[in-house]
């Protein structure tokens, strides 16, 4: 059996073991092959770009399903929102973005559009990612959102998809469904690696680590559709980031007590290896661009002022932390 046949067999095996009614979109897809081709890139940077993931007919049919979704299910479509923490008032709220609308399968349920619903419900997708990318934590659940950007300059600020304290998302997978997009590029910021700018073209999927790869979406000047699949592992700790923060605290104390330069550097390397620290240092390295992206993604308002104040306050804490480990 050749490599291609082996990957096809893998796809069929996971497809037959997934829940729900059988469908053939995953069997017809090129997902296993594309993942295998990009596995080294993913291992190195935590992200990869896969082209021509679906059979061409399925990609166009899925695009048509998504267009129909926003036409017939308007009552279940909501604006995409940024989570805002107002430190002064000790309040949290959702701040809707302009021009970006979404259909969340968790809250809205099946759409009634066959191909789109089969993609959203097929857990074989997560199983293939676990196996081909050789992930340490098996992906056992997924959440799907379908997004429409109406082309009025809607964009996203730099962010991480999870901070590890409230969910177990491990991989973010974005499938683009646009024929000729104008703008709306995805920018990925893998830690200590050059940024990647990805054009959102039809049948292109981007896969990246939800918890460690910062990213943003540039302003879109044309209508833009995408489908985002977040794949999660089984919970192993109530608050992963809290555990890492405690470990960071212990290592910083050890660094302050260390005597020789070699010992100090060893401890610094251990501190920097922690994902929670990498996320913190990413925000520091991108601070000007990060703040500008918050301004660009939200119209002037008291909510945006609160968002910027929260960001500035967090940066002060990050600068203090960076000084301790230098």
C-alpha positions, 0 to 999 in steps of 0.5 A: 500500500502506497503512502497516499492509499495509507492516508486514504485508509486512515481517513476512512477508518476515522470516518467510519468510527465518527458519530452521526450519519455517515457522509463522504465529504471527508473521504473525498477530501485531501485533508490527510495528505495535506496535513502530512505534507505540512507536518514538519512546518507545523511541528516547527512553528505551530501553524501550517497552510493547506491548499486544496483541502476539499474536493473542488466540487465540495469546496464550491458546494460548501461555499454555496451552503454558507451563503444560503446559511446567512440568507435563511438563518438571519435570526440565528446570526449574531455579531462577532464580539470582543470580550472586554474587561473594564478594570476600573469598574470590575466589569466584563462585557461583549463589545460587538465588531462592525461588519462581522457576523457569525453562526455558532453551531453550539448555540444555534444548532444544525443549519439544515444545510446538509454538507455544512452540517456534516462538516460541523458534526464530523468528529473524524476531522479531529481524529485525523488531525490528532493522528497525522500531526502526532499531537500529545493530547488527543482531540476529542471535541470540536466547535464550529462557527461560520463567519461572514465579513460584509466587506466594510473594513471589518477586521480582528485585533491581535489575539490568542484563541484561548488562554488555557484557563477557561477551555481546552482548545488546542487547534484552530482550523480556518477554512476559507470560501472566497473566490476573489477576496480583497483584503481580510488576510490572516496574519500569524505570529508564531513565537520567535518566528517570522510572521505569516500573511495568508490570503483567504482564498477558496479551499485553503485551510490554516491550522494553528495552535489555539493557545500559543499562536497570536493572530489577527485579520486585516481589514476586508474590503469585499465580502468574505466567508470562512468556517472556523473549527476549534478542536479541543482535548479532554480536560486534564487540569481545571486551569492550565494557565494557573498551573503554569503561572505558579510554575513560573513564579517558582522559577522566577524565585529560583532565578533570583536566588541563582548565583552563576550566569550559567545557572541563571541562563538555564532557569531563564530557558525553562521560564521561556519554554512555558507557553504562558510565558511565550504568550506574555512575551509575544504581547510585549514584542508586539505591543505597538502593533497589538494596540493599534490593531485594537483601535483599528478593529473597534469604532470609538466608544467607551467600550473601546476606551475600556479595552485599551485601558485594560491592555495598557494595564496588562502591559505594565504587569508584563514589563515588570515581569520581563524585567525580573527575568532579564 
